Amino acid sequence: MLSQRRGKHQPFGLKGGKPGLSGRNKLRKKYSHEETDLGGCFQIDVEPGDVLIIETPGGGGWGTETIQ
């Protein structure tokens, strides 16, 4: 899998907006339920019942005004 915005490079904001959250790719093993962070570029073998979790990055903010 090749994906971007995983790790230290967050989606940037514009006009003073804050950055968005980075995405994550994780593997949850069927029997142990242990989760492993896979990073942005990886190749893995999985077993039936394993779960690949893909959390897409959030968008960066726009502007510095607070909406009430």
PyMOL commands that set and color helices and strands:
alter all, ss='L'
color gray80, all
select strands_A, chain A and resi 24-28+35-37+51-55
alter strands_A, ss='S'
color yellow, strands_A
deselect
rebuild
show_as cartoon
